[in-house]
């Protein structure tokens, strides 16, 4: 008998309602096969774009119901969740625009040319959808990175049916969102099976192993993501696995920047590291700040700001327990101080805080290495450096990250003093997004956005946010010397679909 799936209130730890049952291997097979059978219905780009816009409209119409369900399961609050839903529907509409434009197909036509060395045959290239995509929902974004989120939106935009493995922290929200999307599909003339949701840990394992699943997108822990990544690679036919696993998101504050605006940096850091109770994947979890008077002012400002933050609820009690244990382990290390002690704020809550440590203790392998690992929740580590050599040594030991940030003085930013250019060059290999004088929490849904980074931040070089996220679910194919009558419309000389393309290496006007 399948195990029940319960919706749990993180504010109390009590079960709210049974939402579903965990999917069996047989049910996973049925759902994936139905999705595979529905893939041809997504072939028409006009229909796909209409579906994405209808889905956005229906999600907006169901706002009250969705926000209520999500708040009951995540304790993220109506204001945050209303904003997240707006981001989610914007994302769907943005991908509809991308589908309409058609540039993502990357159409290239090279006519036969005997004068080339060697001679060119007639070559016509574009991108086609991979097939059924498995999406693994994130705990900390029940909308924007879950059932109706970016992985789902970009996969559907590419023409790929989606099967979502719901996160156990918000199963009721997942079911509500799925019902809205399936209804939108049917309104758009598509089978509901272009989007499905399943529940259960074993369901996630079965999903990534299913022979008809062509790719997967994951947002979650390093341990869980790596296990699924390995399973995807170990299949008889390996598949792309686009996983976002973990990130420390380092920040470097130059001595000149601290001298210029220590108080502003300290308060800004507090706001970023405590946002959403520190449950953002882009939380600044490690900061290199100068020793000395300017750095002391920064610490004082951070202390005041964090001390004024309120205790809050994490997404579930397992995360709460891990956070309390994690900060305790770190705080007990030699020469680690806690100007504001993070940890338990009550039976169901946690309190924000931060730790300080001399940067020299992190320059080489040792017992303090745990400070270079992500701790999910409202805590950050300030490593106080004495010299540029300390900065370089510590940065050289950091793993891959989603973001890296540097705070510069006005003169450093203008390039008139300091080593700002060198710092940017040192941070670039560490992250997919490098910020100057900002904070990494908040990932704009924009064409130039990149939300990814070197392992373990992600398992691929792609982005999960922004228009180019669609590229994850496509593969190129070239037709050579194919008769014109047999070519797909996208590749015909007359360009009946009006697609942007390159002909003989040049972009058409």
TIGUDO-338359 format. One record per residue (C-alpha): residue in three letters; x, y, z. Coordinates in Angstrom, 3 decimals, padded with zeros to 6 digits. Example, Ala and Ser with C-alpha at 12.3 -4.5 7.8 and 13.67 -1.06 7.14 Angstrom:
 type       xx       yy       zz
  ala  012.300 -004.500  007.800
  ser  013.670 -001.060  007.140
//
This chain:
 type       xx       yy       zz
  unk  000.000  000.000  000.000
  unk  001.367  003.451 -000.939
  unk  002.410  005.752  001.896
  unk  000.262  008.854  002.472
  unk  001.604  012.312  001.635
  unk  000.778  014.849  004.326
  unk  000.778  018.617  004.275
  unk  002.561  019.829  007.446
  unk  002.398  023.213  009.158
  unk  006.035  024.266  009.868
  unk  004.832  026.724  012.495
  unk  003.650  023.843  014.676
  unk  005.112  020.695  013.126
  unk  001.612  019.205  012.944
  unk  000.005  017.459  009.994
  unk -002.653  019.531  008.235
  unk -004.196  017.139  005.713
  unk -003.410  014.157  003.574
  unk -002.826  015.470  000.065
  unk -001.914  012.387 -001.951
  unk -000.105  009.073 -001.787
  unk  003.441  008.320 -002.890
  unk  003.620  007.145 -006.484
  unk  004.608  003.552 -007.163
  unk  006.963  002.484 -009.930
  unk  003.935  001.410 -011.967
  unk  002.324  004.825 -011.568
  unk  005.553  006.576 -012.562
  unk  005.677  004.441 -015.691
  unk  002.072  005.314 -016.542
  unk  002.573  009.060 -015.998
  unk  005.816  009.218 -017.991
  unk  004.332  007.232 -020.869
  unk  001.329  009.547 -020.961
  unk  003.648  012.559 -021.033
  unk  005.693  010.975 -023.819
  unk  002.529  010.355 -025.839
  unk  001.551  014.025 -025.423
  unk  004.796  015.478 -026.749
  unk  003.582  015.913 -030.341
  unk  000.773  018.151 -029.118
  unk  003.417  020.718 -028.116
  unk  004.966  020.879 -031.584
  unk  003.045  024.002 -032.644
  unk  004.827  027.057 -031.242
  unk  001.693  029.188 -031.427
  unk -000.190  026.705 -029.258
  unk  002.710  026.485 -026.804
  unk  002.898  030.247 -026.396
  unk -000.871  030.475 -025.884
  unk -000.706  027.728 -023.260
  unk  002.037  029.501 -021.311
  unk  000.045  032.748 -021.275
  unk -003.156  030.967 -020.298
  unk -001.296  029.208 -017.487
  unk -000.042  032.568 -016.215
  unk -003.538  034.056 -016.351
  unk -005.111  031.136 -014.495
  unk -002.407  031.198 -011.804
  unk -003.053  034.899 -011.279
  unk -006.784  034.237 -010.999
  unk -006.118  031.527 -008.378
  unk -003.764  033.788 -006.398
  unk -005.673  033.749 -003.110
  unk -006.015  029.977 -003.062
  unk -002.383  029.393 -004.050
  unk -000.909  031.881 -001.582
  unk -003.051  030.525  001.251
  unk -001.940  026.947  000.566
  unk  001.720  027.915  000.220
  unk  001.791  029.997  003.395
  unk  000.176  027.202  005.390
  unk  002.922  024.796  004.282
  unk  006.007  027.034  004.197
  unk  005.397  029.925  006.648
  unk  006.969  032.252  004.066
  unk  004.172  034.772  004.481
  unk  001.553  036.187  002.091
  unk  003.664  039.192  001.037
  unk  006.660  037.097  000.002
  unk  004.463  034.461 -001.674
  unk  002.376  037.022 -003.566
  unk  005.595  038.438 -004.966
  unk  006.841  034.966 -005.820
  unk  003.628  034.186 -007.682
  unk  003.990  037.417 -009.672
  unk  007.538  036.396 -010.572
  unk  006.271  032.972 -011.611
  unk  003.564  034.260 -013.924
  unk  005.940  036.853 -015.390
  unk  008.348  034.014 -016.129
  unk  005.668  032.039 -017.969
  unk  004.741  035.047 -020.099
  unk  008.404  035.811 -020.799
  unk  008.905  032.304 -022.171
  unk  005.770  032.702 -024.280
  unk  007.406  035.742 -025.874
  unk  010.580  033.730 -026.476
  unk  008.566  030.977 -028.145
  unk  006.825  033.521 -030.380
  unk  010.099  035.114 -031.463
  unk  011.726  031.770 -032.298
  unk  015.375  032.809 -031.955
  unk  015.900  029.973 -029.441
  unk  015.683  027.541 -032.381
  unk  019.034  028.946 -033.607
  unk  018.183  028.370 -037.269
  unk  021.219  028.261 -039.571
  unk  021.143  027.636 -043.307
  unk  024.325  027.128 -045.352
  unk  023.698  026.676 -049.064
  unk  025.806  024.307 -051.107
  unk  029.017  026.016 -052.232
  unk  031.593  024.216 -054.322
  unk  034.058  027.096 -053.977
  unk  034.594  026.450 -050.275
  unk  037.561  024.341 -049.106
  unk  036.418  021.668 -048.618
  unk  033.167  022.186 -050.588
  unk  029.967  022.746 -048.599
  unk  026.954  020.536 -049.056
  unk  023.552  022.086 -048.316
  unk  023.317  022.195 -044.511
  unk  020.339  023.301 -042.409
  unk  020.438  023.297 -038.618
  unk  017.980  024.024 -035.840
  unk  017.101  022.769 -032.382
  unk  014.464  020.227 -031.410
  unk  012.997  019.325 -028.000
  unk  014.609  016.479 -026.081
  unk  011.405  014.833 -024.844
  unk  009.918  014.300 -021.390
  unk  011.629  016.406 -018.705
  unk  011.661  015.449 -015.015
  unk  011.572  018.475 -012.709
  unk  012.457  018.230 -009.013
  unk  010.858  021.010 -006.969
  unk  012.779  023.267 -004.597
  unk  011.854  023.513 -000.926
  unk  012.464  027.249 -000.561
  unk  010.498  028.480 -003.597
  unk  007.142  026.658 -003.669
  unk  006.143  028.517 -006.851
  unk  009.051  030.051 -008.764
  unk  011.247  026.928 -008.563
  unk  008.584  024.282 -008.185
  unk  005.555  022.992 -010.127
  unk  004.845  026.176 -012.156
  unk  008.421  027.450 -011.915
  unk  011.301  028.140 -014.245
  unk  012.280  024.564 -015.061
  unk  008.684  023.716 -015.966
  unk  008.131  026.938 -017.921
  unk  011.352  026.639 -019.925
  unk  010.821  022.940 -020.663
  unk  007.257  023.495 -021.882
  unk  008.489  026.454 -023.943
  unk  011.028  024.147 -025.578
  unk  008.216  021.731 -026.464
  unk  008.927  019.159 -023.750
  unk  006.205  017.602 -021.564
  unk  007.014  017.806 -017.860
  unk  006.630  015.442 -014.922
  unk  007.285  017.230 -011.618
  unk  008.397  015.447 -008.465
  unk  006.719  017.598 -005.821
  unk  008.713  018.667 -002.779
  unk  007.451  017.103  000.466
  unk  007.416  020.514  002.176
  unk  004.576  021.833  000.001
  unk  002.543  018.972 -001.496
  unk -000.814  020.761 -001.259
  unk  000.574  023.833 -003.029
  unk  001.993  021.526 -005.694
  unk -001.387  019.904 -006.275
  unk -003.178  023.251 -006.512
  unk -000.619  024.603 -008.989
  unk -000.691  021.399 -011.042
  unk -004.465  021.476 -011.311
  unk -004.323  025.058 -012.595
  unk -001.663  024.197 -015.188
  unk -003.499  021.091 -016.380
  unk -006.718  023.061 -016.766
  unk -004.838  025.721 -018.735
  unk -003.441  023.016 -021.016
  unk -006.908  021.694 -021.797
  unk -008.227  025.223 -022.407
  unk -005.400  025.636 -024.927
  unk -006.307  022.477 -026.782
  unk -003.548  020.370 -025.259
  unk -003.839  017.136 -023.290
  unk -003.524  017.636 -019.546
  unk -000.683  015.089 -019.570
  unk  001.780  017.684 -020.860
  unk  002.209  018.524 -017.156
  unk  001.912  016.028 -014.281
  unk  002.923  015.844 -010.628
  unk  004.057  012.848 -008.570
  unk  004.983  012.500 -004.903
  unk  007.447  010.467 -002.883
  unk  011.191  009.951 -002.477
  unk  011.239  006.686 -004.401
  unk  009.140  008.295 -007.118
  unk  011.984  010.729 -007.688
  unk  014.443  007.891 -008.093
  unk  012.172  005.983 -010.466
  unk  011.571  009.136 -012.482
  unk  015.214  009.844 -013.268
  unk  015.725  006.205 -014.261
  unk  012.732  005.925 -016.578
  unk  013.876  005.248 -020.158
  unk  011.428  007.766 -021.640
  unk  012.647  010.644 -019.454
  unk  015.057  012.631 -021.630
  unk  016.427  015.232 -019.180
  unk  016.052  016.448 -015.613
  unk  016.136  019.711 -013.695
  unk  016.790  019.777 -009.951
  unk  017.032  022.412 -007.207
  unk  018.006  021.191 -003.753
  unk  020.789  019.812 -001.598
  unk  024.226  018.645 -002.691
  unk  023.595  015.181 -001.279
  unk  020.211  014.657 -002.948
  unk  021.205  016.307 -006.210
  unk  024.442  014.365 -006.510
  unk  022.617  011.054 -005.964
  unk  020.177  011.848 -008.779
  unk  022.964  013.183 -010.997
  unk  024.868  009.918 -010.560
  unk  021.709  007.940 -011.311
  unk  021.142  009.958 -014.493
  unk  024.710  009.282 -015.612
  unk  024.517  005.561 -014.736
  unk  021.498  004.857 -016.941
  unk  022.011  002.627 -020.009
  unk  021.325  005.845 -021.934
  unk  022.609  008.738 -019.757
  unk  020.599  011.962 -019.803
  unk  021.403  015.615 -019.100
  unk  020.894  016.465 -015.430
  unk  020.754  020.181 -014.711
  unk  021.082  020.374 -010.949
  unk  021.408  023.370 -008.639
  unk  022.919  021.894 -005.483
  unk  024.466  024.385 -003.078
  unk  026.274  027.704 -002.836
  unk  028.220  029.712 -000.275
  unk  028.010  032.964 -002.305
  unk  031.213  034.626 -001.066
  unk  031.514  038.375 -000.560
  unk  034.756  040.360 -000.462
  unk  034.716  043.769  001.215
  unk  037.814  045.794  000.458
  unk  039.413  047.812  003.205
  unk  038.715  051.010  001.277
  unk  035.033  050.110  000.899
  unk  034.736  049.372  004.617
  unk  036.425  052.658  005.462
  unk  034.047  054.510  003.153
  unk  030.711  052.934  004.167
  unk  031.088  050.206  006.804
  unk  027.695  050.922  008.343
  unk  025.872  050.693  005.019
  unk  027.604  047.425  004.133
  unk  026.854  045.927  007.540
  unk  023.144  046.725  007.380
  unk  022.937  045.565  003.760
  unk  024.588  042.280  004.612
  unk  022.132  041.746  007.456
  unk  019.167  042.314  005.179
  unk  020.495  039.919  002.571
  unk  021.550  037.069  004.878
  unk  018.288  037.137  006.875
  unk  015.962  037.542  003.894
  unk  013.453  034.702  003.938
  unk  015.127  033.463  007.156
  unk  018.318  032.812  005.213
  unk  016.641  030.252  002.978
  unk  017.652  031.769 -000.360
  unk  020.091  029.785 -002.509
  unk  021.892  033.109 -003.072
  unk  022.272  034.027  000.610
  unk  025.732  035.539  001.268
  unk  027.046  032.826  003.565
  unk  030.714  033.822  003.685
  unk  032.275  037.278  003.844
  unk  035.912  038.338  003.695
  unk  036.065  041.581  005.700
  unk  039.144  043.520  006.791
  unk  040.632  043.368  010.244
  unk  041.177  046.712  011.903
  unk  039.035  049.733  012.654
  unk  037.008  049.831  009.431
  unk  036.199  046.145  009.696
  unk  035.248  046.608  013.348
  unk  032.727  049.260  012.323
  unk  031.256  046.830  009.804
  unk  030.941  044.148  012.499
  unk  029.275  046.637  014.846
  unk  026.757  047.642  012.186
  unk  026.029  044.017  011.336
  unk  025.634  043.194  015.031
  unk  023.072  045.934  015.527
  unk  021.090  045.015  012.436
  unk  021.030  041.260  013.034
  unk  020.185  041.769  016.719
  unk  017.044  043.613  015.629
  unk  015.861  040.782  013.384
  unk  013.084  038.554  014.663
  unk  013.166  034.794  015.154
  unk  011.356  032.904  012.426
  unk  010.227  029.548  011.116
  unk  012.232  027.489  008.652
  unk  010.577  025.415  005.954
  unk  010.445  022.280  008.073
  unk  011.666  020.967  011.405
  unk  014.380  018.828  009.818
  unk  015.938  021.964  008.372
  unk  015.560  023.683  011.722
  unk  017.376  020.859  013.510
  unk  020.148  020.844  010.891
  unk  020.568  024.597  011.216
  unk  020.804  024.503  015.021
  unk  023.319  021.638  014.903
  unk  025.304  023.250  012.090
  unk  025.783  026.624  013.769
  unk  026.630  024.935  017.086
  unk  029.363  022.889  015.416
  unk  030.814  025.991  013.777
  unk  030.592  028.216  016.862
  unk  032.527  025.711  018.976
  unk  035.616  025.835  016.757
  unk  038.746  027.515  018.191
  unk  039.006  031.284  017.575
  unk  035.450  031.468  016.259
  unk  033.356  034.191  017.906
  unk  029.612  034.823  017.696
  unk  028.832  038.550  018.096
  unk  025.196  037.503  017.597
  unk  024.654  033.841  018.395
  unk  022.563  032.025  015.779
  unk  020.505  029.007  016.711
  unk  017.252  028.015  018.322
  unk  014.755  030.810  018.796
  unk  012.143  028.584  020.374
  unk  010.511  025.189  019.898
  unk  009.618  025.859  016.272
  unk  011.789  028.862  015.367
  unk  015.400  029.904  014.839
  unk  017.218  033.164  015.445
  unk  019.663  034.837  013.075
  unk  023.308  035.427  013.878
  unk  026.819  035.460  012.500
  unk  030.259  034.133  013.285
  unk  033.695  035.689  012.934
  unk  037.043  033.948  012.412
  unk  040.564  035.029  011.426
  unk  040.965  034.429  007.695
  unk  044.393  032.874  008.216
  unk  042.705  029.800  009.730
  unk  040.973  029.141  006.409
  unk  043.980  029.591  004.145
  unk  044.948  025.934  004.477
  unk  043.061  022.684  005.048
  unk  042.071  022.152  008.661
  unk  039.257  021.808  011.217
  unk  037.777  025.174  010.218
  unk  036.930  023.951  006.711
  unk  033.298  023.466  007.741
  unk  033.062  027.276  007.700
  unk  033.522  027.049  003.914
  unk  030.392  024.905  003.569
  unk  026.844  026.204  003.146
  unk  024.711  026.317  006.288
  unk  021.079  026.685  005.236
  unk  019.392  029.336  007.364
  unk  019.985  032.852  008.732
  unk  023.734  032.760  009.428
  unk  026.869  034.037  007.745
  unk  030.594  033.777  008.485
  unk  032.882  036.819  008.535
  unk  036.515  035.920  007.919
  unk  038.707  038.870  008.986
  unk  041.702  039.243  006.685
  unk  044.992  041.056  007.322
  unk  046.258  041.325  003.749
  unk  045.531  040.771  000.069
  unk  047.424  037.509  000.385
  unk  044.823  036.303  002.918
  unk  042.027  037.094  000.447
  unk  043.744  035.298 -002.398
  unk  044.540  032.238 -000.281
  unk  040.977  031.843  001.001
  unk  039.332  032.458 -002.377
  unk  041.612  029.795 -003.803
  unk  040.024  027.227 -001.479
  unk  036.378  027.993 -002.173
  unk  034.133  025.627 -004.169
  unk  031.966  026.716 -007.103
  unk  029.144  029.144 -006.365
  unk  026.073  030.706 -007.904
  unk  027.315  034.193 -007.054
  unk  030.378  036.077 -005.885
  unk  030.313  039.687 -004.734
  unk  032.856  042.431 -004.177
  unk  032.271  045.708 -002.373
  unk  034.568  048.471 -003.603
  unk  035.149  052.077 -002.678
  unk  034.148  054.807 -005.120
  unk  037.761  055.256 -006.202
  unk  038.279  051.504 -006.632
  unk  035.133  051.289 -008.713
  unk  036.404  054.092 -010.929
  unk  039.648  052.200 -011.428
  unk  041.787  054.964 -009.986
  unk  043.182  052.980 -007.059
  unk  043.336  049.498 -005.525
  unk  043.195  046.098 -007.193
  unk  039.510  045.962 -008.166
  unk  040.227  044.433 -011.561
  unk  042.332  041.705 -009.986
  unk  039.569  040.930 -007.481
  unk  036.992  040.569 -010.242
  unk  039.369  038.257 -012.077
  unk  039.820  036.155 -008.919
  unk  036.064  035.914 -008.334
  unk  035.070  035.118 -011.925
  unk  036.209  031.455 -011.878
  unk  034.193  030.895 -008.697
  unk  030.679  031.843 -009.796
  unk  028.122  032.262 -012.542
  unk  027.151  035.794 -011.479
  unk  029.653  038.360 -010.183
  unk  028.215  041.402 -008.378
  unk  029.815  044.736 -007.581
  unk  028.497  046.789 -004.632
  unk  025.272  044.814 -004.345
  unk  023.796  041.769 -002.645
  unk  023.118  038.443 -004.358
  unk  019.654  037.689 -002.986
  unk  017.192  038.485 -005.723
  unk  017.661  036.947 -009.173
  unk  016.104  039.055 -011.918
  unk  014.229  037.150 -014.636
  unk  016.000  038.820 -017.546
  unk  017.494  037.774 -020.887
  unk  021.092  038.261 -019.715
  unk  020.626  036.532 -016.358
  unk  022.751  033.543 -015.405
  unk  021.750  031.461 -012.401
  unk  024.317  028.702 -012.267
  unk  027.972  028.207 -011.527
  unk  030.832  025.736 -011.189
  unk  030.164  022.527 -009.259
  unk  028.730  022.108 -006.651
  unk  026.620  025.180 -007.402
  unk  025.336  023.373 -010.488
  unk  026.062  020.202 -012.426
  unk  026.125  021.906 -015.834
  unk  027.119  025.197 -017.403
  unk  023.523  026.269 -018.072
  unk  021.222  028.701 -016.264
  unk  017.902  027.966 -014.580
  unk  016.763  031.622 -014.710
  unk  016.434  033.852 -017.760
  unk  015.573  033.238 -021.376
  unk  018.537  031.007 -022.152
  unk  017.244  028.430 -019.640
  unk  015.262  027.028 -022.563
  unk  018.504  025.762 -024.129
  unk  018.747  022.973 -021.544
  unk  015.859  021.075 -023.099
  unk  016.889  021.257 -026.757
  unk  019.391  019.527 -029.007
  unk  020.656  020.603 -032.435
  unk  020.049  018.591 -035.587
  unk  021.350  019.293 -039.110
  unk  019.792  018.167 -042.385
  unk  022.264  017.678 -045.226
  unk  021.125  017.871 -048.849
  unk  017.515  017.195 -047.843
  unk  014.949  017.832 -050.622
  unk  013.123  021.115 -050.047
  unk  009.731  019.387 -049.903
  unk  010.901  017.252 -046.967
  unk  012.434  020.000 -044.865
  unk  010.738  021.219 -041.675
  unk  009.094  024.624 -042.237
  unk  011.695  026.202 -039.952
  unk  014.476  025.352 -042.440
  unk  012.917  026.202 -045.790
  unk  014.408  028.908 -047.972
  unk  011.238  030.973 -048.051
  unk  011.228  031.082 -044.207
  unk  007.422  030.718 -043.978
  unk  007.448  031.122 -040.183
  unk  009.427  034.364 -040.274
  unk  012.126  033.072 -037.918
  unk  015.334  034.927 -037.118
  unk  018.181  032.946 -038.696
  unk  021.650  032.964 -040.180
  unk  022.108  032.188 -043.871
  unk  025.599  031.378 -045.129
  unk  026.958  032.582 -041.791
  unk  025.252  035.984 -041.850
  unk  022.272  037.107 -039.824
  unk  019.291  037.874 -042.048
  unk  017.884  041.362 -041.820
//
